[in-house]
Amino acid sequence: QVQLVESGGGLVQPGGSLRLSCAASGVIFSIYSAAWHRQAPGKQRELVATITSGGSTNYGDSVKGRFTISKDVAKNTVYLQMNSLKPEDTAVYYCQARGKWGQGTQVTVSS
């Protein structure tokens, strides 16, 4: 059974940074890909970043150069480092792997 638990969200000022974590059970990140998505109020869910089993990464255009996805295989955890945050990054961020989703963590960027 796959379980994904996100953490690390919160309130941050524009230009600030946050690191999200996705701790997994039932999925091994050395074998499976993972992704971060986000959904802002009134908007469709948006793909933010992906990381393959081999460690290759890909990013949505709106976050390229500011966000970094990574993983710690020993801890079976995927991370999303978010720098230079903007108010438009405000959303609930979800981890996804093996077709399953976590519960989400709220990120709010506001002064």
N, C-alpha and C positions, 0 to 999 in steps of 0.2 A: 504494500500500500504506500503510495507516494504522499508525503506531507511536505509542504513548503511553508516556512515561517519567516516573514519579513520583519525587519526591525531597523531602527536608525532614523526614521522620519522625524519631522518636527518643524518648528518655526525658525526661519533664518532670514536675515536681511539680504537685500539685493547685493550681489557680488560675493556673498558668502559661500561656504562649502558644507556639504553633508556627505556621509558615507552610509549607504544602505547595505544591509546584509540579508541574505536569503539562506537560512539553514535548512538542509534537506534530509529526509529519511526516505528510503525506498527508491532512491535514484542516486546513481554514482556519477559524479560530474567528469570523471575520467573516461566515461563511456558515452554519456548523453550530453547533448547540447542544452543550453539554458538561455533564457531571455528575460529582459526587463521590459515591461510595458507601463504605460501610464494612462490615466483617464481624468481629464479635467471636467468640472461641472458643465453639463450641457453639450459635451463633445464626445466623439467616438474614442474608443480605446486606441492608443497609438503605440507602435513598436518603438522602443527607445534604443535598445542594444541587444546584441546576441553574442554568444561565445560558444564555439564548437567544442567537441570532446578533445580536439587537438589544440585548442587554445586560440583559434582564429576568431577575430572579432569583427563586428559590423555595427554601424551606428545610424540612427535616423539623422536626417540633414539638420534638424533643429538643435541637435546636441553635439554634433561633431566638433572636436577640439576642446570641448568643455567637460564631457563625461567620459569615464573610463570603466569598462566592465572587466572584471578579473575573477579568478577563482582560486580557492585553496582546497586542493583535492584531499589533503590529509584531514581537513576539518569538514569536508563535504559542504562547503559554503561558497556562494557566489556573491560578489560585491558590486556595487555601483558607486564609484567615486564621482561626486557632482561638484564641479567648481564653477565659479563665475555665474552663480545662479541668478535667474531673472524671474520677475513676477509671473511670466508666462510658463515657467516650469512648475507652477503650483498645480498639484494633481495628487491623486492616489496612485502610488506606484506598486505594481504587481510583479512578482516573480513567476516564471512559467517554465515547466520542464515536463517532458513525457506526457504532454497533454493536460497536465494538472496546473492549477493556479493556487497561489497563496491567498491570504485574506486581505493583503494590501497594507500599505503604510502611508500615512498622509504626509505630504511635503507642502509646506506653505512658505512662499517667498514674499515677504512684505516688510516695509519699513514702519 
